[in-house]
Amino acid sequence: MGQELSALDHVSVLFLSIGSELAIQFIWPIYLTRCNNAIDPFLLQPIEFSEADYQWLSEKRKMRLQQLQLLLTLARTGSMRASAVEMNVTQPALTKALKQLEEEFGTSLVVRSPKGVRLAPSGEMLAARAATVVREIDRAREELAALTQTTQTTLSVGVSPAAALVLTANTISTFQARWPQVRVRLMDALFPTAMEQLRSGELDLAIGPTPPAGLGRDLQARALIESPSVIVLQKNHPLAKARKLEDLKAADWLLSGPRLGPGDPVHLGFEQRGMDSPRVKVECDSFSTLLAVLPQMQTLALVPRRFYDVHGPRMGLVALELEEKLPSTSIHLIFRADATLSLPAQRLLDAFAQEASALGKSVC
């Protein structure tokens, strides 16, 4: 039996169930055929929408999602046979679905070879979009489930070391008291990796410094707190009593984090003072690794003061008290500008902002 709903009712239901793009692509042709392209009277009149129509739309939605998942699976496995096994379909069915997708976009999406398949440039471009679509659908399901408190939603948050020490513990504790059904996954995050993970959808939020070159239009940032820096070294290092940057001009350095990041000694301004650029002997992207190796090395490192306060003294490190003022780093909340934050993600963002405000721009 059909259901008698107005066209606007149908549009509302279908936009929610299959997304605006698919609704526009698949629902309007049915409507326009039914009313001979007379849109104005149609919008206000009840129409008969059959189960067959709903079934057709459901199959179209299912086909489109399976095709997108096929592309992602091929990118991961590099094999039609392995993809068919993983997706629990036959290989001929998989080949047919890929052919339909290539016909729809008018281009070859994969490159076949005796060793398997790989995505063509057009396939890589589509796969990047497909990954975002699939993740957004999964998140929509999680959000709806979270509202009914029947399923656990997961938020992935990239956190810099300084932000982790100052903001994270109290923020997560407060957030989970209000949203017990939301699981928070905390990940070490330094740019540029954190920015890439935000763009791909692997992270919902990132908390830390922004890249020197800026974020780009697809990301937004909200300043939270300032993080002062200190220079640390072994307590028995020959330069442990240095009081001026000039005293450090011949020192060896350990770079903590990415180049041009907050831990790069280039920010100390040696060259501006007529000295050679600091000599970096070791690069270390992990602060846990830094703690393991720095006490055993005759190198200096530029780190967040809060990081040193918590870990430095017990590791046999000291912080230099220099006459010059050292640079500080702004810690930001970073998120995608081209995607709507889920309700839990928005509430977590608010919780971080409130914690930073409560700290009163305190030392990080």
C-alpha positions in Angstrom: 0.0 0.0 0.0 1.1 3.5 -0.7 1.4 6.3 1.8 -0.3 9.7 1.3 2.2 12.5 2.2 2.8 15.9 0.7 5.9 16.4 -1.5 7.5 18.5 1.2 7.0 15.7 3.7 8.7 13.3 1.3 11.6 15.6 0.7 12.1 16.0 4.4 12.1 12.3 5.1 14.3 11.4 2.1 16.8 14.2 2.7 17.3 12.8 6.2 17.4 9.1 5.1 19.6 9.3 2.0 21.2 12.7 2.1 20.5 15.8 0.1 22.6 15.0 -2.9 21.1 11.5 -3.4 17.6 12.9 -2.7 18.0 15.6 -5.4 19.4 13.0 -7.8 16.8 10.3 -7.3 13.6 11.7 -5.8 12.9 14.7 -8.0 12.6 12.7 -11.2 9.8 10.7 -9.7 8.0 13.8 -8.4 8.3 15.7 -11.7 7.0 12.7 -13.7 4.0 12.3 -11.4 3.0 16.0 -11.7 4.0 16.6 -15.3 6.7 19.1 -14.2 4.1 21.3 -12.5 6.0 22.0 -9.4 3.9 24.7 -7.6 0.6 22.8 -7.2 2.6 19.6 -6.5 4.4 21.0 -3.5 1.2 21.5 -1.6 -0.8 18.5 -2.8 -0.7 15.0 -1.2 0.7 12.4 -3.6 0.7 8.7 -3.7 4.2 7.3 -3.1 4.4 3.6 -3.4 6.4 0.9 -1.7 8.0 0.2 -5.1 9.3 3.8 -5.1 10.8 3.5 -1.6 12.3 0.1 -2.6 13.9 1.7 -5.7 15.4 4.5 -3.7 16.6 2.1 -1.1 18.4 0.0 -3.7 19.9 3.2 -5.3 21.2 4.3 -1.9 22.6 0.8 -1.2 24.3 0.6 -4.6 25.9 4.0 -4.2 27.3 3.3 -0.8 28.6 -0.2 -1.8 30.3 1.3 -4.8 32.1 3.9 -2.7 33.1 1.2 -0.2 34.3 -0.9 -3.1 36.6 1.9 -4.2 38.0 2.2 -0.7 38.5 -1.5 -0.3 40.3 -1.8 -3.6 42.6 1.0 -2.5 43.4 -0.9 0.6 43.7 -4.4 -0.8 45.0 -3.8 -4.3 43.1 -6.9 -5.4 39.7 -7.6 -6.9 39.6 -11.1 -5.3 40.6 -9.9 -1.9 38.1 -7.0 -2.1 35.3 -9.5 -3.0 36.2 -11.7 0.0 36.3 -8.7 2.3 33.0 -7.3 1.1 31.4 -10.8 1.0 30.3 -10.6 -2.7 31.3 -12.4 -5.8 34.1 -11.2 -8.0 31.9 -10.8 -11.1 29.5 -8.7 -9.0 32.4 -6.5 -7.9 33.6 -6.1 -11.4 30.1 -5.1 -12.5 29.8 -2.5 -9.7 33.1 -1.0 -10.6 32.2 -0.8 -14.3 28.9 1.0 -13.3 30.8 3.5 -11.2 33.3 4.2 -14.0 30.5 4.6 -16.5 28.7 7.1 -14.2 31.8 9.2 -13.8 33.0 8.7 -17.4 36.5 7.7 -16.6 38.7 4.7 -15.6 39.0 4.6 -11.8 41.5 1.8 -11.5 44.7 0.6 -13.3 44.8 -3.2 -13.8 48.1 -5.2 -14.0 49.2 -8.8 -13.5 50.0 -7.9 -9.9 46.5 -6.6 -9.1 44.8 -3.3 -9.3 45.6 0.2 -8.1 43.6 3.4 -8.2 44.1 5.7 -11.1 44.5 9.4 -10.4 40.7 9.9 -10.9 40.1 7.0 -8.6 42.3 8.4 -5.9 40.4 11.7 -6.1 37.1 9.9 -5.8 38.3 7.7 -3.0 39.3 10.7 -0.9 35.7 12.0 -1.2 34.3 8.5 -0.7 36.2 8.1 2.6 34.7 11.3 3.9 31.2 10.3 2.8 31.4 6.9 4.5 32.8 8.3 7.7 30.1 11.0 7.8 27.4 8.4 7.4 29.0 6.3 10.2 29.1 9.3 12.4 25.5 10.2 11.7 24.5 6.7 12.8 26.6 7.1 16.0 25.1 10.5 16.8 21.5 9.2 16.4 22.4 6.3 18.6 24.0 8.6 21.2 20.8 10.5 21.5 19.0 7.3 22.5 21.9 6.2 24.7 21.9 2.7 23.2 25.2 2.8 21.4 28.6 4.3 22.3 29.8 7.1 20.1 33.6 7.7 19.6 35.3 11.0 19.2 38.9 11.1 18.1 40.9 14.0 19.4 44.5 14.8 18.4 46.4 16.4 21.3 49.8 18.1 21.5 52.0 17.4 24.6 51.5 20.8 26.2 47.7 20.7 25.7 47.6 17.2 27.0 49.3 18.2 30.3 47.3 21.3 30.9 43.8 20.9 29.4 43.0 17.4 28.7 42.5 15.6 32.1 39.9 18.1 33.6 38.2 18.6 30.3 37.7 14.9 29.5 36.5 14.2 33.1 33.9 17.0 32.9 32.8 16.0 29.5 32.3 12.4 30.3 30.3 13.2 33.4 27.8 14.9 31.0 28.2 12.5 28.1 28.9 9.1 29.6 27.9 7.3 26.4 30.6 9.0 24.3 34.0 7.4 24.2 36.9 9.8 23.6 40.0 8.5 21.8 43.1 10.7 22.5 45.9 10.6 19.9 49.3 12.2 19.9 49.1 14.9 17.3 51.8 17.2 15.8 51.4 19.2 12.6 51.4 18.6 9.8 50.2 15.1 10.5 47.3 16.4 12.7 46.1 18.6 9.9 46.1 15.7 7.5 44.2 13.6 9.9 41.6 16.3 10.4 41.1 16.6 6.6 40.8 12.9 6.2 38.2 12.6 9.0 40.5 10.5 11.2 40.3 13.2 13.8 37.2 15.1 14.9 39.3 17.8 16.7 42.9 18.7 17.2 44.4 20.7 20.0 47.8 22.2 19.6 49.8 24.9 17.7 49.0 25.8 14.2 51.4 25.4 11.3 53.6 28.5 10.4 52.1 28.5 6.9 48.6 28.7 8.2 45.7 26.2 8.1 44.0 26.8 4.7 40.3 27.6 4.2 39.1 24.1 5.0 40.2 24.3 8.7 39.3 26.6 11.5 41.2 27.4 14.7 40.1 28.9 18.0 42.9 30.2 20.3 42.9 28.7 23.8 46.0 29.4 25.8 49.7 30.5 25.6 52.4 27.9 26.1 55.8 29.3 27.2 59.0 27.4 26.3 62.2 26.6 28.1 65.6 25.2 27.0 66.4 22.0 28.8 69.6 19.9 29.1 71.3 17.5 31.4 72.1 18.9 34.8 75.8 18.1 34.4 76.0 19.6 30.9 78.8 22.1 30.5 76.2 24.7 29.5 73.9 24.1 32.5 74.8 27.5 34.0 74.5 29.5 30.7 72.6 32.8 31.0 72.7 34.2 27.5 71.7 32.8 24.1 75.2 33.7 22.9 76.6 31.1 25.3 74.7 28.5 23.3 76.0 29.3 19.9 78.2 26.2 19.6 75.7 23.8 21.3 74.2 20.7 19.7 70.4 20.6 19.6 67.6 18.0 19.7 64.7 19.1 17.6 61.4 18.1 19.4 58.5 17.9 17.0 58.4 19.0 13.3 60.7 21.5 11.6 59.5 25.1 12.2 57.3 23.8 15.0 57.4 25.1 18.5 60.4 22.9 19.4 62.6 24.1 16.6 65.5 26.2 18.0 65.4 28.3 14.9 62.7 30.4 16.7 65.3 31.5 19.3 66.7 34.1 16.9 70.4 33.1 16.6 70.7 34.3 13.1 69.0 37.6 13.9 71.7 38.2 16.5 74.5 37.5 13.9 75.2 33.9 15.0 75.1 30.7 13.0 71.8 28.8 12.8 71.5 26.3 15.7 73.1 22.9 14.9 70.4 20.2 15.1 72.0 16.8 15.6 68.9 14.7 16.4 65.2 15.0 15.4 62.5 13.5 17.6 58.8 13.5 16.9 57.8 11.7 20.1 58.0 13.5 23.5 58.1 10.1 25.2 61.1 9.2 23.1 62.6 12.6 23.9 62.3 11.9 27.6 64.1 8.6 27.1 67.0 9.8 25.1 67.6 13.4 26.2 69.0 12.6 29.7 71.6 10.4 28.0 72.7 13.0 25.4 74.8 16.1 25.4 72.2 18.1 23.5 69.8 21.0 24.3 66.1 20.9 23.5 63.3 23.6 23.4 60.2 22.2 25.1 57.0 23.5 26.7 57.6 24.8 30.2 54.7 22.7 31.6 56.2 19.6 30.0 59.5 20.3 31.8 57.8 21.1 35.1 56.1 17.7 35.1 58.9 15.5 33.7 62.2 17.3 33.7 63.5 17.3 37.3 62.9 13.5 37.8 64.7 12.8 34.6 67.8 14.7 35.7 67.2 17.7 33.4 67.4 21.4 34.2 65.9 24.4 32.5 68.2 27.4 31.6 67.4 30.8 33.1 68.3 33.1 30.2 68.3 36.9 30.1 66.5 36.8 26.8 62.7 36.1 26.7 62.0 32.8 25.0 59.1 32.4 22.5 55.7 31.1 23.5 53.3 29.1 21.5 49.5 29.6 21.1 47.5 26.4 21.6 44.4 26.2 19.4 41.4 24.1 19.0 41.4 23.1 15.3 38.5 21.5 13.3 37.2 21.3 9.8 35.4 24.3 8.4 33.7 22.3 5.6 31.9 19.8 7.8 29.4 20.2 10.6 30.6 19.1 14.0 28.5 16.4 15.6 26.7 17.4 18.8 29.1 15.5 21.1 32.1 17.0 19.2 30.6 20.5 19.6 30.1 19.9 23.3 33.7 18.6 23.7 35.0 21.7 21.9 33.0 23.9 24.3 34.4 21.9 27.3 38.0 22.6 26.1 37.3 26.3 25.6 35.7 26.5 29.1 38.7 24.8 30.7 41.1 27.1 29.0 39.0 30.1 30.1 39.0 28.8 33.7 42.8 28.6 33.6 42.9 32.2 32.8 45.5 32.0 30.1 47.8 30.2 32.6 51.2 28.9 32.0 51.2 25.7 29.9 
